[in-house]
Amino acid sequence: MSNRKSELETLRADLKARLARYEAHQHREGGALDKDFEEQATQTQNDEVVDSLESEVREELVQIERALERIDNGIGDECESCGEEIDPRRLQVLPYTTLCVDCAGD
């Protein structure tokens, strides 16, 4: 389980770095919008994509934090819905999952 925990911690750090880049983009730390109207339209479209990516990263971070908390509490391999053990192969594919296959499908 410690391998999974370190994998989650690495993933969390990567996602936090990505989130910081998205936030910097949204706050125009690279400079204001271009004066060209067509370029502004493109930049605005990019903002919408970055907003979507930022939301996905935030959701994934919540899942990672929850999984890490469950690992720290000694229940990281148990399904939080039914209490059964989560298949180790599922945890390899989705290290931040807290649900077994059956419960995730409901």
C-alpha positions as CSV (number, residue, x, y, z in Angstrom):
1,M,0.0,0.0,0.0
2,S,2.9,2.4,0.6
3,N,3.7,2.2,-3.1
4,R,0.2,3.3,-3.9
5,K,0.5,6.1,-1.4
6,S,3.7,7.4,-2.9
7,E,2.1,7.2,-6.3
8,L,-0.9,9.2,-5.1
9,E,1.4,11.8,-3.5
10,T,3.4,12.1,-6.7
11,L,0.1,12.5,-8.7
12,R,-1.1,15.1,-6.2
13,A,2.1,17.1,-6.6
14,D,1.8,16.9,-10.4
15,L,-1.8,18.0,-10.4
16,K,-1.1,20.9,-8.0
17,A,1.6,22.1,-10.4
18,R,-0.7,21.8,-13.3
19,L,-3.4,23.7,-11.3
20,A,-0.9,26.5,-10.6
21,R,-0.2,26.8,-14.4
22,Y,-4.0,27.0,-15.1
23,E,-4.5,29.6,-12.5
24,A,-1.6,31.7,-13.8
25,H,-3.2,31.5,-17.3
26,Q,-6.5,32.6,-16.0
27,H,-5.0,35.5,-14.1
28,R,-3.2,36.6,-17.3
29,E,0.2,36.4,-15.6
30,G,1.7,36.0,-19.2
31,G,0.2,39.3,-20.2
32,A,-3.2,40.9,-21.1
33,L,-5.3,39.9,-24.0
34,D,-4.0,40.7,-27.5
35,K,-5.2,43.9,-29.1
36,D,-6.2,42.0,-32.3
37,F,-9.9,41.0,-32.1
38,E,-9.4,37.6,-33.7
39,E,-6.6,36.8,-31.4
40,Q,-8.7,37.8,-28.4
41,A,-11.4,35.4,-29.6
42,T,-8.9,32.6,-29.7
43,Q,-7.6,33.5,-26.3
44,T,-11.1,33.5,-24.9
45,Q,-11.7,30.1,-26.4
46,N,-8.5,28.9,-24.7
47,D,-9.8,30.3,-21.4
48,E,-12.9,28.0,-21.7
49,V,-10.7,25.0,-22.3
50,V,-8.4,25.9,-19.4
51,D,-11.5,26.4,-17.1
52,S,-12.7,22.9,-18.0
53,L,-9.2,21.4,-17.4
54,E,-9.0,23.2,-14.1
55,S,-12.3,21.8,-13.0
56,E,-11.2,18.3,-13.9
57,V,-7.9,18.7,-12.0
58,R,-9.7,20.0,-8.9
59,E,-12.1,17.0,-8.9
60,E,-9.2,14.6,-9.3
61,L,-7.4,16.3,-6.4
62,V,-10.4,15.8,-4.2
63,Q,-10.5,12.1,-5.0
64,I,-6.7,11.8,-4.4
65,E,-7.0,13.5,-1.0
66,R,-9.9,11.2,0.0
67,A,-7.9,8.1,-1.1
68,L,-4.8,9.3,0.9
69,E,-6.9,9.9,4.0
70,R,-8.4,6.4,3.7
71,I,-4.9,4.9,3.3
72,D,-3.8,6.8,6.4
73,N,-6.8,5.5,8.3
74,G,-5.9,1.9,7.3
75,I,-9.0,1.4,5.1
76,G,-7.5,2.4,1.7
77,D,-8.2,-1.0,0.1
78,E,-11.8,-1.3,1.3
79,C,-14.7,-0.1,-0.8
80,E,-16.3,2.9,1.0
81,S,-19.7,1.7,-0.1
82,C,-19.9,-2.0,0.6
83,G,-16.7,-2.5,2.7
84,E,-15.4,-5.3,0.5
85,E,-11.7,-5.3,-0.6
86,I,-11.1,-3.4,-3.8
87,D,-9.5,-5.6,-6.5
88,P,-5.7,-4.7,-6.5
89,R,-5.8,-4.6,-10.3
90,R,-8.4,-1.8,-10.1
91,L,-6.2,0.1,-7.7
92,Q,-3.3,-0.2,-10.1
93,V,-5.4,1.4,-12.9
94,L,-7.2,3.9,-10.6
95,P,-5.0,4.4,-7.6
96,Y,-7.4,7.1,-6.2
97,T,-10.5,5.0,-6.4
98,T,-12.5,4.3,-3.2
99,L,-15.1,2.0,-4.7
100,C,-15.0,-1.5,-5.9
101,V,-16.1,-2.3,-9.5
102,D,-19.6,-3.4,-8.5
103,C,-20.3,-0.3,-6.4
104,A,-18.7,2.1,-9.0
105,G,-21.1,0.6,-11.6
106,D,-24.2,1.5,-9.5
